[in-house]
């Protein structure tokens, strides 16, 4: 019974986290379909309409949802005894493992590329105005990389459950 509870809890956390994390990526891709360069005026005045819009859009929920998604997925695999085979791309768990490794890249991209630059854009970290403007382009591209990587992740996660004939 205890394993069933852990599995169900981890699955719901994984589902909810992925919905928030990937949903945020897709929503951003739709609402900001192309890069619109920021101007110095946009970032120099903290009360400018553009700066206020950026601050309202920024929230940490999707960053923490990425960690929740990754960790809950690893808990599910560990609980089933599949984690080592998935991470080493063994047998029928190879597609699932490929999806995990791409998801790890996405989480690293989010936390170590996108977020440090986003902090500069938002003024959470002191940076010269030129750096803040350059950082806005990097955050845009970094978010697009994660959106594009989410497609193979979703494919491999589905294939992990349904591709036993190909990899078993």
N, C-alpha and C positions, 0 to 999 in steps of 0.2 A: 504494500500500500504506500509505503514511504517513497519508493522509487517512482510510482505512478504520480504522486503529488509533485515531486521534483520535476518530472518530465512535463507535466501539464503546466506548471508554473513557468518553467523555462521556455516552453513553446510560446506561451502567451506573451511573455516578456520579449522574446525574440521577434514575434510577429508585430507587437506594438512598437518596439524600438525600430524595426526595419521600416515600418509604415511612416514613422515620424522622420527618420533619417533620410530615406530615399524619397519620400514624399516632399520633403523640403528641397532636395536637389531638383526634382522634377518641377515643382512649383516655381522655383527660382529660374529654371531654364525657360519656362513658359512666360513668366512675367518680365524677364530680362533676356529676351531672345538674342540680342546682340549687345556688344560692349559699347557703352556710351561713356567716353572719357570724362572724368571729373575735371573741373577747372579749379584753379587756385582759389577763386571766390567761394566755391562750394565747400571747401574745407577750412578756410581761414577764419570764418565766423561760425562759432559753435551754435548760433541761433539761426543759421541759414536754413531755408526750407529743405535743401538737399541733405544737409547734415542731420536735421531732425528726422527725415525719412530714413536715412541710414541707421540711425540709432533705434528707431522703432522696429526696423526690420531685423536688427541684430538681437538674437537671443541665444542663450547657450543650450537650449533644449536639444537641438539636433546634434550638437557635438556630443553630449552625454548619451543621446540615443544611439550613436555609433558604437560607443563602448558597451552599452547594454546589449545591443544586437550581437556584437562579436562575442562577448563573454557568455551570454545565455546560449548561443549556438555551441560554444565549446563545452559548456556544462551538459547540454543534451548529448553531444557525442561522447563525452567522458562517461556519463551515466550509462550509456549503451555499450561502452567498451570499444568504441569505434575511433576514438580520437587519434591514436597513434597511426593507425592505417590510413586515416584520412589525411593527416598532416604529411605522411611520407608517400602519399599518392599510390597506395597499394590496392590492387584488385578493384572490386566494384565501388570502392569508396574514393577512387581517383578523381572523378568529376567533382565530388563534394569537396575534396581537398583542394582542387584547383580554385573552386569558388571561395574557399576559406582564405587561401593565400592572396587572391585578388582583393578580398574584403580587408585583409590586413594592410595591403598597400593603400586602400582607400582611407582607412582609419589613420594611417601614418600621414598621408597627404593632408587630411583634414587637420590633424593636431599639430603637425610640424612644418607645414607649408602655408596652408590657408589661414589658420587661426593667428599665427604670429604677424602675418601681413595685415589681416583684418583689424587687429588691435591697433596697428599704426594708422590705418584709414580712419578708424573711429576716434582716434585720439586717446585711446586707453594707454598707449605707450608714446612717450615723447619722440617725435621724429620731425626732421625738416619737411617743409611742405612738398618739396620735390620728391622725397622718399614716399610720402603719403600718397601722392598722385601715382607714382610707379607701383606702389603696393596695391592700389585699386585694380590695376590690370592683372597683377599676379593672382589676386583673390578670384577674379572673374575666371581666369584660365584654370586655376586649381579646382574651382567648383565644377567647371565643364569636364575636366578630367574625371572627377568622381561620378558625374552623371553618365559619362560614356562607359566607365568601368562597371557601373551598376548593371548594365545589360548582360555582359557575360557572367557576372556574379549570379544574377537571377536564373540565367540559363543553366549554369553548373549546379545550382542548388536544386533546381527541378530535375536535372539529369541525375543528380546524386540519388534521388529517390526512385527514378524510373528507368535508369540505364544499365541495370544489372546484366542484361543480355549482351551489351556491348563490352563491358569491362569486367564481367565476372568470370 
